Amino acid sequence: MLRHAPPSVKTVETVETAETQRWLPEQRYAAQRLIWLVDPIGAIPGEGLLPSRTWSIARALVAAGHGVVWWTSGFSHTRKIPRNPPLHIFAEEGFRVRLIAARPYRGDFSLGRFASHRDFARTFERVACESVAAGQLERPDLVLATLPPPDSAEAAERIARRLDAEFVVDVAEIWPETLQPLIPGPAWLAAAARRILFPGIRRRCRLLLGRTNAVLAGSQTTAARLSTVAPAAAVNVVPIGSYVQDYMPPRPLIDQVPPPGRNGRQPASQAAPALAVAVAGDLDDRADLLSLVDLARALSRQQTPATLHVIGGGRWMPKLISVAPLVKGSCRIVAHGMLDRSRYVTRLANCQVGLVLPGLLARLPLPAVACDYAAAGLAVVLAGAGELADLVQAAEAGVVVDAADADTLAAAIAGLATATHTISRQRQAARRLAETRLDREQLASDLVTWLEALAAPAVSEAG
């Protein structure tokens, strides 16, 4: 007979199996470890979005023969709609996804979002413990939680301690500093919100990191900041990288030159094609919106034919979509908004240059879009100093300028538009950088080896 779930467990949606198998006890993976991933925000299979870091980790763990249960929210943070993933995730991906009901919200910085995260954490903690106690789930050997949000990570830490499992935190962003551009309203209201909310968030994150067994960071910059918060924890730096296999390598320069006309010269329509510049990432900072418009105008003043392809979401993307048609001149802005994975890859493959927004770089020292630029073979353009700038300069994979103003960025992009050999050499170097240091499959495989060493003591004690 089938085992029916108690009423308190009905908030969980186990979407990976058929209805008749929904609440059967989990099968223990022979001689392998069971790992729980707690990430209510990252994209899951079936949403049409780019694979999140947690998704990549789950795939690598399954490839290594481990059992994986991914706890996530039933509300999509990216699309702001309820999630309806495929019914056969386990058959297709090899890991299980547990959806926890959470209230919807509209703003990325709102009371609704914080309440939704709190609801998820409370329900997740209750359901997870009850499922293990009822024999419906095996006790995990290791719990890996994404931070932010702190609510779900704190719940994961309590569960790991109660179930005698190793606990690891994957720090995606440094909260609350990265929340500052998301605060709506006038400056005085944003300042008041920071004074009221930020100290409590900062204290919670600091206490949580002090109780973890190990910390996973996406960049050396993040790891350096975390070392002052959790000096006793082992910190492993693994960039998010990119799926290099999704992109074709850029063609050599000799294959990019069009054949001459009958008189031996290049046709006028092909002599100076418009430079396609990819600008990916969420447009959450108002300064990034203004800098894009100023950049397009600066390129037009220099008579540089170019198109800025802006890809992503964010609170200021609707404004850019309405403003983009008003920008006239030799440089145009095309606001694509959110794209699914196939269209995103195609759009990057049709560009030659990738611009990293200054606001995005201020929040993420090594953003995922920069890894995607390198995988697509785009010359990376960015402003300022830091980890990404050092990486690009060492590999000669793009242009790094000192200032983030529109005129300086326009001069760098205009220089690439007329330097055919330079941009071709930088594109090839960017692709090599992605293949050698930013291959997400290889990075995830190395990460699994590190997690296996952490989970080994729990397995030996349980055995």
C-alpha positions in Angstrom: 0.0 0.0 0.0 1.1 3.5 -0.6 2.0 5.7 2.3 -0.1 8.8 2.5 1.5 12.0 3.6 0.4 13.6 6.9 -1.5 16.8 6.5 1.5 18.9 7.7 3.6 17.7 4.7 1.1 18.6 2.0 2.8 22.0 1.4 5.6 20.2 -0.4 5.4 19.6 -4.1 7.5 16.6 -5.2 7.3 17.3 -8.9 9.9 14.9 -10.1 7.8 11.7 -9.8 4.3 10.6 -10.7 1.4 11.2 -8.3 1.2 7.5 -7.3 4.8 7.6 -6.2 4.9 11.0 -4.6 5.3 10.0 -1.0 7.1 6.7 -1.2 10.2 6.6 1.0 13.4 7.7 -0.7 15.8 5.0 -2.0 19.2 5.3 -0.3 22.1 5.6 -2.8 24.4 2.6 -2.2 27.8 3.5 -0.9 27.3 7.2 -1.8 26.4 10.4 0.1 23.1 12.1 0.2 23.4 15.9 -0.1 20.7 18.5 0.4 20.8 21.8 -1.6 18.8 24.7 -0.2 18.4 27.5 -2.7 14.9 29.2 -3.0 16.1 31.7 -5.6 18.1 29.8 -8.3 16.6 28.7 -11.6 15.4 25.1 -11.7 14.9 22.8 -14.7 11.9 23.6 -16.8 11.9 27.4 -16.4 13.8 28.1 -19.6 16.3 30.2 -17.8 20.1 29.9 -17.7 21.3 27.1 -15.3 21.9 28.5 -11.9 25.0 27.7 -9.8 23.0 25.3 -7.6 21.7 23.5 -10.7 25.3 23.0 -12.0 26.3 21.7 -8.5 23.4 19.3 -8.5 24.3 17.9 -12.0 28.0 17.5 -10.9 27.0 15.7 -7.7 24.7 13.3 -9.7 27.5 12.6 -12.2 29.7 11.6 -9.2 27.1 9.1 -8.1 25.6 11.0 -5.1 22.0 11.5 -4.2 20.7 15.1 -4.4 17.6 16.7 -3.0 17.1 20.4 -3.9 14.8 22.4 -1.7 13.5 25.5 -3.4 10.6 27.9 -3.4 7.4 27.4 -5.4 7.6 31.0 -6.5 10.1 32.1 -9.1 12.2 35.0 -8.0 13.3 35.8 -11.5 9.9 35.6 -13.3 7.7 36.6 -10.4 5.3 33.8 -11.1 4.5 30.4 -9.5 6.8 27.6 -10.7 5.4 24.7 -12.8 8.5 22.5 -13.5 8.3 19.3 -15.5 7.0 16.1 -13.9 10.0 14.0 -14.6 13.0 16.0 -13.3 14.5 13.0 -11.6 14.4 10.9 -14.8 15.9 13.7 -16.8 18.4 15.3 -14.4 19.0 12.6 -11.8 18.2 14.8 -8.7 15.0 15.5 -6.9 13.4 18.9 -6.5 11.2 19.7 -3.5 9.0 22.8 -4.0 7.9 24.6 -0.8 4.9 26.9 -1.0 5.8 30.6 -0.5 3.9 33.8 -0.9 4.4 35.8 -4.1 6.0 39.3 -4.2 6.7 41.9 -6.9 9.6 44.0 -5.7 13.2 42.6 -5.2 13.5 44.9 -2.2 10.1 44.8 -0.4 8.4 43.5 2.7 6.7 40.9 0.6 10.0 39.4 -0.5 11.4 39.2 3.1 8.1 37.7 4.2 8.2 35.1 1.4 11.7 34.1 2.3 10.7 33.8 6.0 7.7 31.6 5.0 9.9 29.3 2.9 12.4 28.9 5.7 9.8 28.0 8.3 7.9 25.6 6.1 11.1 24.0 4.8 12.5 23.4 8.3 9.2 21.8 9.5 8.6 19.7 6.4 12.2 18.5 6.2 12.4 17.4 9.8 9.0 15.7 9.7 9.8 13.9 6.4 13.0 12.5 7.9 11.3 11.5 11.1 8.5 9.7 9.2 11.0 7.8 7.1 10.0 9.5 3.8 13.5 11.1 3.4 16.9 9.8 4.3 19.1 11.9 6.7 21.5 14.0 4.6 25.2 13.7 5.0 25.8 17.3 3.9 23.6 20.4 3.6 24.7 23.1 1.2 22.7 26.4 1.5 22.9 29.5 -0.6 23.4 32.9 1.0 21.4 35.1 0.5 18.7 34.9 1.6 19.7 34.4 5.3 16.3 32.9 6.4 16.6 29.7 4.4 20.4 29.4 5.2 19.6 29.7 8.9 17.0 27.1 8.7 19.4 24.8 6.8 22.0 25.3 9.6 19.5 24.3 12.3 18.5 21.2 10.3 22.1 20.2 9.7 22.8 20.5 13.4 19.7 18.5 14.4 20.4 15.7 11.8 24.2 15.6 12.4 25.1 16.6 8.9 27.9 18.8 7.7 26.9 22.4 6.8 28.3 24.5 4.0 27.3 28.0 2.9 27.6 29.1 -0.7 27.9 32.9 -0.6 26.4 34.2 -3.8 26.4 37.9 -2.8 27.5 39.9 0.2 24.3 41.0 1.8 23.2 43.7 2.7 25.6 45.8 0.7 24.3 44.4 -2.7 20.7 45.3 -1.7 21.4 49.0 -1.7 20.6 49.6 -5.5 17.4 47.7 -5.1 15.9 50.1 -2.6 13.0 52.0 -4.2 11.9 55.5 -3.5 13.8 58.8 -2.9 17.3 59.0 -1.4 16.1 60.0 2.1 13.8 56.9 2.2 16.6 54.6 1.0 18.9 56.0 3.7 16.3 55.4 6.3 15.8 51.8 5.1 19.5 51.2 5.2 19.8 52.4 8.8 16.9 50.3 10.0 17.3 47.1 8.1 21.0 46.7 7.2 22.5 46.3 10.7 20.2 43.3 11.5 20.8 41.6 8.1 24.6 42.1 8.5 24.5 40.7 12.0 22.5 37.6 11.0 24.9 36.8 8.1 27.9 37.2 10.4 26.5 34.9 13.0 25.5 32.3 10.4 29.0 32.3 8.8 30.5 31.8 12.2 28.5 28.5 12.6 29.3 26.9 9.3 31.7 24.0 8.7 33.0 25.5 5.4 32.2 28.4 3.1 32.0 28.4 -0.7 32.8 31.7 -2.4 32.4 32.8 -6.1 35.5 34.9 -6.2 38.8 35.7 -4.4 37.4 39.1 -3.5 34.4 37.6 -1.8 36.6 35.1 0.0 38.9 37.9 1.3 35.9 39.7 2.8 34.5 36.5 4.3 37.8 35.7 6.0 37.3 38.5 8.4 33.8 37.3 9.3 34.4 33.5 9.6 38.2 33.1 10.0 37.9 29.5 11.4 35.9 28.2 8.5 37.5 26.6 5.4 36.9 28.8 2.4 36.9 27.4 -1.1 36.9 29.7 -4.1 35.0 28.4 -7.2 33.8 30.9 -9.8 30.4 30.2 -11.3 32.0 30.0 -14.8 30.0 29.2 -17.9 29.0 26.3 -20.0 31.6 26.7 -22.7 30.1 23.9 -24.7 27.0 26.1 -25.4 29.1 28.4 -27.6 30.9 27.9 -30.9 34.5 29.3 -30.8 34.9 32.7 -32.6 36.0 32.3 -36.2 39.6 33.3 -37.1 40.2 36.6 -38.7 40.8 35.1 -42.1 37.3 33.6 -42.1 35.7 36.9 -41.1 36.9 39.0 -44.0 34.2 39.1 -46.7 35.3 38.3 -50.3 36.1 41.4 -52.4 33.9 42.8 -55.2 34.7 42.7 -58.9 37.0 45.6 -58.7 39.0 44.0 -55.8 37.7 46.3 -53.1 35.3 45.6 -50.3 31.7 46.8 -51.0 30.7 49.9 -49.1 28.0 48.1 -47.2 30.5 45.6 -45.9 33.4 47.8 -45.3 32.4 48.9 -41.8 29.7 46.7 -40.3 28.1 47.9 -37.1 29.8 46.6 -33.9 27.4 44.4 -31.8 28.0 44.9 -28.1 26.3 42.6 -25.6 25.3 44.2 -22.3 24.0 41.4 -20.1 22.9 41.4 -16.5 20.0 42.7 -14.4 19.5 46.5 -14.7 19.0 47.1 -11.0 21.1 50.3 -10.7 19.7 53.6 -12.0 23.2 54.7 -12.8 23.6 51.8 -15.2 20.5 52.9 -17.1 21.8 56.5 -17.4 25.3 55.3 -18.4 23.9 53.1 -21.2 22.0 56.1 -22.8 25.0 58.3 -22.4 27.3 55.7 -23.9 25.0 55.3 -27.0 25.1 59.1 -27.4 28.8 59.3 -27.0 29.3 56.6 -29.7 27.0 58.5 -32.0 29.0 61.7 -31.5 32.1 59.7 -32.6 30.2 58.4 -35.6 30.8 54.8 -34.5 28.3 52.4 -35.9 27.3 50.1 -33.1 24.3 48.4 -31.5 24.0 47.8 -27.7 22.1 44.6 -27.1 20.9 44.8 -23.5 19.8 41.5 -22.0 18.4 40.8 -18.6 15.8 41.9 -16.1 16.0 44.3 -13.2 13.8 47.1 -11.9 15.1 49.6 -14.5 14.7 47.3 -17.6 11.1 48.4 -18.4 12.3 52.1 -18.4 15.1 51.2 -20.8 12.7 49.4 -23.1 10.6 52.6 -23.3 13.7 54.9 -23.7 15.7 52.8 -26.2 13.7 53.7 -29.4 14.3 57.4 -28.6 18.1 57.1 -28.9 19.0 58.1 -32.4 22.3 58.2 -34.2 25.0 55.7 -35.4 24.6 53.8 -32.1 21.3 52.1 -31.3 20.1 50.4 -28.1 18.0 47.3 -28.4 16.5 46.2 -25.1 15.8 42.5 -25.3 14.7 42.0 -21.6 14.8 38.5 -20.2 15.7 35.8 -22.8 15.5 32.0 -22.4 18.7 30.0 -22.6 18.7 29.3 -26.4 18.0 32.9 -27.4 20.5 34.2 -24.9 23.3 32.0 -26.3 22.3 32.9 -29.9 22.4 36.7 -29.1 25.8 36.5 -27.5 27.1 34.4 -30.4 26.1 37.2 -32.8 28.1 39.9 -30.8 31.7 40.8 -30.9 32.1 42.8 -27.6 30.7 42.2 -24.1 30.3 45.2 -21.8 30.2 44.7 -18.0 28.0 47.2 -16.3 29.7 49.2 -13.6 26.8 48.7 -11.2 26.8 45.0 -11.7 30.6 44.8 -11.2 30.3 46.7 -8.0 28.0 44.0 -6.6 29.6 41.0 -8.0 33.5 40.9 -8.3 33.3 38.1 -10.9 29.8 38.2 -12.5 28.4 35.2 -14.4 27.8 37.4 -17.5 31.5 38.1 -17.8 32.1 34.3 -17.9 29.5 34.0 -20.6 31.2 36.7 -22.6 34.4 34.8 -22.5 32.8 31.5 -23.4 31.1 33.2 -26.4 34.4 34.6 -27.5 33.6 38.3 -26.9 36.2 41.0 -26.2 35.4 42.0 -22.6 35.2 45.7 -21.8 35.0 47.0 -18.2 35.9 49.9 -16.1 37.9 50.0 -12.8 40.3 47.7 -11.0 39.6 44.4 -9.3 39.6 40.6 -9.8 37.8 40.6 -13.2 40.0 43.4 -14.5 43.2 41.5 -13.5 41.8 38.4 -15.1 41.0 40.1 -18.4 44.3 42.0 -18.6 46.4 38.9 -17.8 44.7 37.0 -20.6 44.6 40.0 -23.0 40.9 39.2 -23.5 39.6 42.7 -23.7 40.0 46.3 -22.6 40.0 47.7 -19.1 39.6 51.4 -18.6 40.2 53.5 -15.5 36.9 55.5 -15.4 33.3 54.3 -15.9 32.1 57.5 -17.6 30.4 57.3 -20.9 33.1 59.1 -22.9 35.9 56.7 -21.7 33.9 53.6 -22.4 32.9 55.0 -25.8 36.5 55.6 -26.7 37.4 52.0 -25.8 34.5 50.5 -27.8 35.2 52.8 -30.8 38.8 51.8 -30.8 37.8 48.1 -31.1 35.3 48.9 -33.9 38.2 50.1 -36.1 40.9 47.6 -34.9 40.0 44.4 -36.7 43.1 42.5 -35.8 43.0 43.6 -32.2 39.4 42.6 -31.5 39.9 39.2 -33.3 43.0 38.5 -31.1 41.1 39.5 -27.9 38.1 37.3 -28.8 40.4 34.3 -29.3 42.1 35.0 -26.0 38.7 35.4 -24.2 37.7 32.0 -25.5 40.9 30.4 -24.2 40.3 32.0 -20.9 36.9 30.4 -20.6 38.2 27.0 -21.7 41.1 27.0 -19.2 39.7 28.8 -16.1 36.0 29.4 -16.4 34.6 26.0 -17.7 31.6 25.5 -15.4 31.6 21.7 -15.8 35.3 21.4 -14.7 34.7 23.9 -11.9 31.7 22.0 -10.6 33.6 18.7 -10.8 36.4 20.2 -8.6 33.8 21.5 -6.2 32.3 18.0 -5.8 35.7 16.7 -4.9 35.9 19.3 -2.2 32.3 18.5 -0.9 33.1 14.8 -0.8 36.0 15.4 1.6 33.7 17.4 3.8 30.9 14.9 3.8 33.2 11.9 4.4 33.3 12.1 8.2 29.5 12.2 8.4 29.3 9.0 6.3 31.9 7.2 8.4 30.1 8.0 11.6 26.8 7.0 10.2 28.2 3.8 8.8 
